[in-house]
Amino acid sequence: MTPAPEDTVGRGSLHAPLARRALAGFFLSGILSALLGAILPAWGYHLRPNFPMVGAHFLCFGTGVVLSTQAARKLLKLRGLRFSLILACSMACGSLLLLAVFSSPLAPAWRLAAIGIVGIAAGLLNSAVLHAIGPVFRHDPAAAVNLAGAFFVLGCLFVSLLVAGTFYVYTVPSILIWVALIPVAGIWLYAKRPLANPPLSVQPAIRETLRDLKRLDAVLFAILVFFQFGNEWSVAGWLALFLTQRLGLSPESSLQLLALYWFSLLLGRVAAISLMVRVRHGTLLVGSTLSSLAGSTTLWATDNVFGAVIGILLLAGGFAMTYPLVAEKMRGRFVSYQPGHFHGVFSVALIGGMLAPWSLGIFADSWGIGAVMMIPALGSCAVFVLVLAIWLESRIRGHR
């Protein structure tokens, strides 16, 4: 009996059609993940600052991502990749339409619920496309991480430019309806033909996770991912509001600078592919952490647009290099590790980092909007110290 297309992946093949459609999924995932940071000024939070409520938006989105990621593996096992991708796109479309209906500030509870569903769709989509790109990752981890990251950031850039370009042209519900049409294209893409179903990665046993907790390098890497992931999404979520509040920029200008952040991050991801084969990875990692530290400090201290642009470029350049380098080092030491998969000791770090933008709402309410960049600056200091600690631990281990 000939196996169904969804049940097999050809041996020795990277399954290029599946990888290409997985990259389209990363693009959609970037749109869903960056939408909140772009749409918050359109809801008027730059005029009526309510930082705890802004943080609650990120909490609902992050909670949805975490909950759906935990359930996605079972869904992939029971119903397969194609069903999971179509379901994720359908939920994304429906939740965006629901968000368009409840965009008015008069209905914050319904809006938060809709954002939670967007998070569920994003988490399911992330798990599905990471599963789909698994064969490529096992063949060339660094290239897979960089390519997937580039398409993800391209989606973030697209939604930022879309909201910036239509800010004074369309109402918020109209903008969200336009965005909701993109998952419809995803449904068509994944439904038009069968998809191969790569084997699920093996989940580490609980005792393996406990054993990782006894390893100094595993703990250091987990803490590093926590700070790095939290820094990236704190800046992405709060940058537009920070610029309008701190520098007095118009929402359109602040969104254009948010788009500059994503564009710089995209160029950095592309440059990383070339630099990682020409420059020592340790040198790149130290340089990228110093760049992100300088960028966040510049944004924290600046009072003009020029300083903001320099800070954004430094920050994005540093972030673009750091995670691919860290992911590659983790892949070299921990065979079961795959970027974005919530398992083992690194699940705590990824979940904590994802919820970091929520905590900034509390800090900003107590200390002012400057805390939005002050906290990532401190986080960048922590990343730099952890990079040095990991380097020192590696040297000691090698000496022994």
C-alpha positions in Angstrom: 0.0 0.0 0.0 1.4 3.4 -1.0 1.7 5.8 2.0 -0.3 9.0 1.9 1.6 12.2 1.1 1.0 13.6 4.6 2.6 10.6 6.2 6.0 10.5 4.6 9.0 12.7 3.9 11.4 11.5 1.2 14.7 10.2 2.5 17.6 12.5 1.5 15.3 15.3 0.5 14.9 18.6 2.3 11.4 18.7 1.0 11.6 22.1 -0.6 7.9 22.7 -1.3 7.1 22.1 2.4 9.9 24.4 3.5 8.7 27.2 1.1 5.2 27.0 2.6 6.7 26.9 6.1 8.5 30.2 5.3 5.1 31.7 4.3 3.9 30.6 7.8 6.8 32.4 9.4 5.8 35.6 7.5 2.2 35.3 8.8 3.5 34.6 12.3 5.6 37.8 12.2 2.4 39.7 11.3 0.5 38.3 14.2 3.3 38.8 16.7 4.1 42.4 15.7 0.5 43.5 15.3 0.0 44.5 18.9 3.1 46.8 19.0 1.9 48.6 15.8 -1.8 48.9 16.6 -1.6 50.2 20.2 -1.1 53.9 19.0 -4.1 53.5 16.8 -6.2 52.6 19.8 -5.2 56.0 21.3 -2.9 54.9 24.1 -0.4 57.6 23.1 -3.1 60.2 24.1 -4.6 58.3 27.1 -1.6 56.5 28.7 -2.8 53.5 30.6 0.4 51.4 31.0 -1.1 48.6 33.0 -3.8 48.1 30.4 -1.2 48.1 27.6 0.7 45.4 29.6 -2.5 43.4 29.9 -2.7 43.2 26.1 0.8 41.7 26.0 -0.1 39.3 28.9 -3.2 38.0 27.0 -1.3 37.5 23.8 1.7 35.8 25.5 -0.6 33.6 27.6 -2.4 32.5 24.4 0.9 31.7 22.7 2.1 29.6 25.7 -1.2 27.7 26.1 -1.5 26.8 22.4 2.1 25.8 22.1 1.7 23.3 24.9 -1.3 21.8 23.0 0.1 22.1 19.5 2.2 18.9 19.7 -0.8 16.8 20.5 -2.8 18.3 17.6 0.1 17.8 15.2 0.3 14.1 16.3 -3.5 13.5 16.0 -4.5 15.6 13.0 -1.3 16.3 11.1 0.5 19.3 9.8 -1.9 20.4 7.2 -4.9 20.5 9.5 -2.9 22.4 12.2 -1.8 25.1 9.7 -5.3 25.6 8.3 -6.7 25.7 11.8 -4.1 28.3 12.9 -4.8 30.5 9.9 -8.6 30.2 10.4 -8.3 31.2 14.1 -6.0 34.1 13.1 -8.6 35.4 10.6 -11.5 35.0 13.0 -9.7 36.6 16.0 -8.6 39.6 13.9 -12.2 40.2 12.7 -13.3 39.9 16.3 -10.7 42.4 17.3 -12.0 44.8 14.6 -15.4 44.6 16.1 -14.2 45.4 19.6 -11.6 48.0 18.7 -13.3 50.7 20.6 -11.8 51.5 24.0 -15.3 51.0 25.5 -14.9 47.2 25.2 -11.4 46.4 26.7 -12.4 43.0 28.1 -13.6 41.7 24.7 -10.5 43.2 23.1 -8.3 41.4 25.5 -10.1 38.2 24.8 -9.7 38.6 21.1 -6.0 39.3 21.5 -5.7 36.1 23.6 -7.2 34.2 20.6 -4.7 35.9 18.3 -2.0 34.6 20.6 -3.4 31.1 20.5 -3.4 31.2 16.7 0.2 32.6 16.7 1.4 29.8 19.0 -0.2 27.1 17.0 1.1 28.5 13.8 4.6 28.8 15.3 4.7 25.2 16.4 3.3 24.0 13.0 5.9 25.9 10.9 8.8 24.9 13.2 7.7 21.3 12.8 7.5 21.8 9.0 10.9 23.2 8.7 12.4 20.5 10.9 14.1 18.6 8.1 15.9 21.8 6.9 16.9 22.6 10.5 18.4 19.1 11.0 20.4 19.5 7.8 21.7 23.1 8.4 20.6 24.6 11.7 22.2 28.0 11.3 20.8 28.6 7.8 17.4 27.4 8.9 17.3 29.8 11.9 18.4 32.7 9.8 16.1 32.1 6.9 13.1 31.5 9.1 14.0 34.6 11.2 14.2 36.7 8.1 10.7 35.8 6.9 9.4 36.3 10.4 10.9 39.8 10.6 9.6 40.5 7.1 6.1 39.9 8.4 6.8 42.2 11.3 8.0 44.9 8.9 5.0 44.5 6.7 2.4 45.0 9.4 4.3 48.0 10.8 4.4 49.7 7.4 0.7 48.8 6.7 -0.5 50.4 10.0 1.9 53.4 9.5 0.7 54.0 5.9 -3.0 53.7 6.7 -3.0 55.4 10.1 -4.7 58.6 8.9 -6.5 56.9 5.9 -8.6 54.1 7.4 -10.2 53.4 10.8 -8.8 50.8 13.1 -11.5 48.2 12.3 -10.8 48.7 8.6 -7.0 48.2 9.1 -7.7 45.0 11.1 -10.0 43.7 8.4 -7.3 44.2 5.8 -4.8 42.3 8.0 -7.4 39.5 8.5 -7.3 38.9 4.7 -3.7 37.7 4.9 -4.6 34.5 6.9 -7.2 33.8 4.3 -4.4 33.6 1.8 -2.7 31.2 4.2 -5.7 28.9 4.3 -5.8 28.8 0.5 -2.0 28.1 0.4 -2.1 25.1 2.8 -5.4 23.7 1.6 -4.7 23.6 -2.1 -2.5 20.5 -2.0 -1.4 17.8 0.5 1.5 18.4 2.8 4.2 16.0 3.8 4.3 15.4 7.6 7.8 15.2 9.0 8.3 13.1 12.1 7.8 14.9 15.4 10.9 15.7 17.4 11.6 13.5 20.4 10.6 15.2 23.7 13.2 14.9 26.4 12.2 12.9 29.5 11.6 14.7 32.8 14.8 13.2 34.2 16.7 14.7 31.3 15.3 18.2 32.2 16.3 17.7 35.8 19.7 16.6 34.7 20.0 19.8 32.6 19.2 21.8 35.7 22.3 20.4 37.3 24.5 21.6 34.4 25.9 25.1 34.8 26.0 25.7 31.0 22.3 24.8 30.6 21.3 27.2 33.4 23.4 30.0 31.9 22.0 29.5 28.5 18.4 29.4 29.8 18.9 32.7 31.7 20.6 34.2 28.6 17.6 33.2 26.4 15.2 34.7 29.0 16.9 38.1 28.9 17.5 38.1 25.2 14.0 37.1 24.3 12.5 39.5 26.8 14.6 42.4 25.5 13.6 41.8 21.8 9.9 41.7 22.4 9.9 44.4 25.0 11.4 46.8 22.5 9.2 45.6 19.6 6.0 46.0 21.6 6.7 49.3 23.3 8.9 51.2 20.9 6.1 53.1 19.1 4.4 54.2 22.4 7.8 55.1 23.9 8.7 57.4 21.0 5.3 59.2 21.0 5.5 59.7 24.8 9.2 60.4 25.2 9.9 62.5 22.1 6.5 63.8 21.2 6.5 62.2 17.8 3.2 61.7 15.9 1.9 58.1 15.8 2.7 57.9 12.1 6.3 58.9 12.7 6.8 56.5 15.6 5.4 53.7 13.5 7.8 54.5 10.7 10.6 54.3 13.2 9.2 51.0 14.4 9.3 49.9 10.8 13.0 51.0 10.7 13.7 48.8 13.7 12.2 45.8 11.8 14.0 46.7 8.6 17.3 46.9 10.3 16.6 43.6 12.1 15.9 42.1 8.7 19.1 43.4 7.1 21.0 42.1 10.2 19.5 38.6 9.8 20.6 38.6 6.1 24.0 39.9 7.0 24.3 37.2 9.7 24.2 34.5 7.1 27.4 35.8 5.5 29.2 37.0 8.7 28.7 33.7 10.5 31.0 31.9 8.0 33.7 34.6 8.0 34.0 35.9 11.6 34.6 33.9 14.8 31.3 33.3 16.5 32.5 34.3 19.9 33.6 37.7 18.5 30.3 38.2 16.8 28.4 37.3 20.0 30.3 39.7 22.1 30.0 42.5 19.5 26.2 41.9 19.1 25.6 42.1 22.8 27.6 45.3 23.1 25.7 46.8 20.2 22.3 46.0 21.7 23.5 47.5 25.1 24.7 50.7 23.3 21.4 50.9 21.4 19.1 50.5 24.4 21.1 53.0 26.4 21.0 55.5 23.6 17.2 55.2 23.2 16.9 55.6 27.0 19.0 58.8 27.1 18.0 60.5 23.8 15.7 63.4 23.5 15.7 63.8 19.7 14.9 61.8 16.5 18.6 61.5 15.4 19.5 59.8 18.7 16.4 57.6 18.4 17.5 56.5 14.9 21.1 55.7 16.0 19.7 53.8 19.0 17.3 51.8 16.9 20.1 50.8 14.4 22.5 49.7 17.1 19.8 47.8 18.9 18.4 46.0 15.9 22.0 45.2 14.7 22.8 43.6 18.0 19.5 41.7 18.3 19.8 40.4 14.7 23.0 38.5 15.5 22.5 37.4 19.1 19.8 34.8 18.9 21.0 32.9 15.8 24.5 32.6 17.5 23.0 31.5 20.8 20.7 29.0 19.1 23.7 27.5 17.2 25.7 27.2 20.4 22.8 25.6 22.2 22.3 23.2 19.3 25.9 22.2 19.6 25.7 21.4 23.3 22.1 20.1 23.6 21.2 17.7 20.8 17.5 17.7 21.6 17.2 21.5 21.5 15.3 23.1 18.6 14.7 26.9 18.5 11.2 27.8 19.6 10.2 24.4 21.0 8.9 24.6 24.5 10.6 21.7 26.2 13.3 21.1 28.8 14.9 23.7 30.9 14.7 26.3 28.1 10.9 26.4 28.2 10.9 28.5 31.4 13.3 31.0 29.8 11.2 31.3 26.6 7.9 31.6 28.4 9.3 34.2 30.8 10.8 36.2 28.0 7.5 36.2 26.1 5.7 37.7 29.1 8.4 40.4 29.7 6.4 43.1 27.7 3.6 42.7 30.2 5.9 43.5 33.1 7.0 46.8 31.4 3.4 48.0 31.9 3.9 47.8 35.6 7.3 49.4 35.6 6.2 52.2 33.3 3.2 52.9 35.5 5.5 53.3 38.5 8.6 54.9 37.0 7.4 56.5 33.8 7.8 55.7 30.2 11.6 55.8 30.4 11.4 52.4 32.1 10.4 50.9 28.8 14.0 51.3 27.6 15.7 51.3 31.0 14.7 47.7 31.6 16.0 46.4 28.2 19.2 48.3 28.8 19.7 46.4 32.1 18.7 43.2 30.3 21.4 43.8 27.7 24.0 44.2 30.5 22.8 40.9 31.9 23.2 39.2 28.4 26.7 40.6 28.1 27.7 39.2 31.5 26.1 35.8 30.7 28.0 35.6 27.4 31.3 36.2 29.3 30.2 33.6 31.9 29.4 31.0 29.2 32.8 31.7 27.5 34.6 31.3 30.8 32.7 28.1 31.6 33.6 26.7 28.1 37.3 27.5 28.7 37.3 25.9 32.1 35.6 22.8 30.7 38.0 22.6 27.8 40.9 22.9 30.1 39.6 20.1 32.3 
